[in-house]
């Protein structure tokens, strides 16, 4: 079974279609006596899932096959004592996956022909992946980061230092690159210094530019077809030079300022994370502004019974959903008729989640937001046409 949830996991779940997609979410205790409640809470969810499978007429042998790997977790006290803030289990007759999530989830059991993904959409929004390029004369290092981790990647064509980059490019260069000592009383670091015999500032910047071209060229195969933000960590004057050489369209204008040489991967990740948070907030703000600009023109709707057919037809560009909202119902995918249920029934699915799944399958964007940020009661859509 899996543990850490990634974008690849999400893509797999989004595109899975089965008559029995079972989704379970719950909060989890991370420490103290409360961890003993984790398997008890999960056992209760499994009982609810078993009842739901029976109510929907799932054959007993399929129900047993789906639930067996999840039930096998119950006696594993070490497993339940090492949880994060949230826990998710998703399974069908063909596979079963569990995930520790560093965000709290509310208790939920869902069964439909698609998975319940809204909590995971929200998680990916908050746990956005990004690249961090730590660039100094001593070292060029690429990290693949998220809110949870920082992992170094070593593109084979990327030089590991300025000296290596210019070894063949300019064999006569006497350029040296030295790290300044920590600035007294400021808690920061002096900019790294380029110097060498007869080397002026123009020649220094020229060498940094040539170095940047080599680094960018080495990154291109790794970043090809990617859309994750790239954040630079470097002394202040290096950023505009590197930007000149950069060809990756998602290089972020904000950067981690200072010499990265003496910082750990985790330190760099933590310093870059506020930039990622700011980027996410700005993207949400722009999407909401686009909705508000189009309001009343026929390009927007907050009517769920209108939004769902539009999402299924690929018309929805951006979808906004209130994080804690639910609307149970049924969708006839042949006629696109939407039937709302006042209470949950065996054939019900969460229609807000259904709209999100259809939007994502057709290349739209979904924003799971606090209720007060949604430009509608619980759902709002901006149409492409």
C-alpha positions, 0 to 999 in steps of 0.5 A: 500500500502507498503512503505519501500522496502525490500528483501521480496518485491523484491522476490515477484516481481521477481517471479510474472508472469502476462501479464500486469506487470506495472512498474513506477519509478521517482525522487521525491522532499523531501522538499521545493516548489518542492514537488508540482511537485511530483504528477504532475510528477506522473500524467504524468507517469500514462498518459504514462502508460495508453497509453502503456496499450492501445497500447498493447491491454489490456482490458479497464476494466483491465487497469482501475483496475490497474490504479485506486489505483495509481490515487487515490494517486494524490490528497493526498498532505500530501503523496506527501509532504513526499517523499524520493529521488525516488518513485516506483509504481508496479502493475498488475491486482491483486495487487498494491504497491508503495515504497519510495526509498532513491535513485534517480530514472529516469523517467521510465514506463514499461509494460511486462510479468515481472516487471522492476527490475533494479533500485530495484536491484541497490537499494538492492545492495546499501541498503544491509541488515546486522546483528549487534551483540553488545556484552559487559558484560552488554548487548548482543543485535542483530540488523537487519540493512540496510542503512535506519534503525536499528531494535532490534531483541530479539532471545528468546534463546540469553542471554542478558548479561554475568551475565545471560549467566553464571548464571547457567553455573558457579554459583560460578563465581565472575566475573564482567564486567565494562565499562571504562570511556571515554578515555581522549582527544581521543574521544574514550572509554577505553576497558571494564574491566573484574575483580573480586576476584582472577580472572586472564586474562586467567579466564577472557577470558575463561568466555568471551568464554563461554559467546560467546558460549551461545550467538552464540547458542542463535543466531543460530535459528534466523540466520539459512538459512540466508546469510546476513553479521554479524558484531560484535561491541565489544572491540578489544580483544572480537572479536577473542574470539567470532569468536572461538565460532561463527558458522554463516558462514557470520561473517565479519572479520572487526568489530566495535571496542569499547564498544557499551554500550553507543551507540544508535542503530542508532550510531551502524548502522552508524559505521557498514555501511562503513564495509558493503560498503567495503564488497559490493565493494569487492564482485563486484571486485571479480566478475569482476576479475572472469569474466576477468580471464575467458574472451576468454575461452567461459565462458563469453559473452558481446553479448546480443543476446547470453546472454539472451538465456543463462540466460533463460537456467540457464547458467549465474553465474554473470551478469553485467549491466550498470545502465543507459543503455537500449535496447528495444526488444522482446524475443520469450520464446519458440524459445529463439529468441531475436529481437532487436528494434531500438526504443521502440515499444508497444511489447518491453521490456528492454532486459537488465532487461529481462536478469537480471530477468532470471538470478536471477530466476535461482539463478545467481547474478546480478550487476548493475554498472556504465558504466565504471565498466561493462566489456563490453559495456552495459552487460556482463555475466560469465557462469557456464558452 
